[in-house]
Amino acid sequence: MYVGVTNDLEQRIIEHYLNGPETFTGKYNCYILVYYECFRYINAAIRREKQIKTWSRMKKHALIETMNPRWNNLNYSLFGRWPPVRMFHRKDRQ
């Protein structure tokens, strides 16, 4: 399971999809979104990320199931199709 913070959820999922096997997300194919939370302030998001990272796998599963009991792939609700037609990694556009 991957827990992280971003200011662009759609782009971050694409980047995880495009990552190579040398990264955690690439090695474990961590690009299927099953849960997310939105925060107005980055400090609150970082605090929540750190909290969730300390939890057991079972507790994380329970949290996911409060929002997504069937563990549906939420990528489709963000993109309409998966994988999306137009994808790029921010590091490649610099």
TORTORZA-993523 format. One record per residue (C-alpha): residue number from 1; chain; z negated, y negated, x. Coordinates in steps of 0.02 Angstrom, whole numbers, plus 50000, padded with zeros to 5 digits. Layout:
<rs>
  selo  roke      z      y      x
   NUM     A      Z      Y      X
...
</rs>
This chain:
<rs>
  selo  roke      z      y      x
     1     A  50000  50000  50000
     2     A  50041  49827  50060
     3     A  49939  49673  50017
     4     A  50002  49502  50070
     5     A  50021  49319  50029
     6     A  50184  49223  50007
     7     A  50247  49063  49930
     8     A  50412  49148  49879
     9     A  50384  49320  49804
    10     A  50566  49361  49772
    11     A  50618  49316  49949
    12     A  50473  49411  50025
    13     A  50519  49570  49931
    14     A  50697  49554  49994
    15     A  50634  49532  50172
    16     A  50525  49686  50158
    17     A  50678  49781  50095
    18     A  50782  49721  50243
    19     A  50649  49752  50376
    20     A  50684  49886  50504
    21     A  50575  50036  50544
    22     A  50482  49940  50680
    23     A  50382  49847  50547
    24     A  50247  49915  50432
    25     A  50346  49870  50276
    26     A  50505  49944  50349
    27     A  50423  50104  50408
    28     A  50339  50136  50241
    29     A  50473  50062  50126
    30     A  50351  49934  50054
    31     A  50470  49837  49944
    32     A  50433  49899  49768
    33     A  50324  49773  49678
    34     A  50194  49848  49561
    35     A  50066  49708  49552
    36     A  50048  49524  49593
    37     A  49935  49376  49562
    38     A  49978  49191  49563
    39     A  49869  49055  49636
    40     A  49885  48868  49635
    41     A  49805  48846  49806
    42     A  49843  48945  49963
    43     A  49660  48955  50013
    44     A  49618  49048  49852
    45     A  49765  49166  49879
    46     A  49711  49205  50058
    47     A  49532  49233  50002
    48     A  49592  49357  49869
    49     A  49706  49445  49992
    50     A  49562  49471  50113
    51     A  49452  49535  49972
    52     A  49579  49662  49910
    53     A  49615  49723  50087
    54     A  49433  49780  50101
    55     A  49445  49887  49944
    56     A  49470  50075  49938
    57     A  49637  50146  49884
    58     A  49557  50202  49721
    59     A  49497  50026  49681
    60     A  49669  49954  49720
    61     A  49748  50083  49605
    62     A  49630  50032  49465
    63     A  49676  49849  49490
    64     A  49862  49888  49481
    65     A  49836  49988  49322
    66     A  49754  49839  49234
    67     A  49924  49752  49239
    68     A  50047  49894  49261
    69     A  49973  50060  49199
    70     A  50136  50155  49225
    71     A  50168  50083  49397
    72     A  50338  50018  49343
    73     A  50448  49940  49475
    74     A  50428  49753  49439
    75     A  50575  49708  49553
    76     A  50691  49723  49402
    77     A  50594  49590  49307
    78     A  50612  49471  49455
    79     A  50793  49507  49502
    80     A  50872  49585  49348
    81     A  50940  49722  49460
    82     A  50881  49807  49618
    83     A  50932  49785  49752
    84     A  50996  49610  49716
    85     A  51176  49566  49757
    86     A  51136  49418  49870
    87     A  51005  49454  50002
    88     A  50960  49373  50166
    89     A  50813  49372  50285
    90     A  50746  49197  50323
    91     A  50740  49237  50509
    92     A  50929  49269  50507
    93     A  50969  49098  50431
    94     A  50889  48994  50568
</rs>
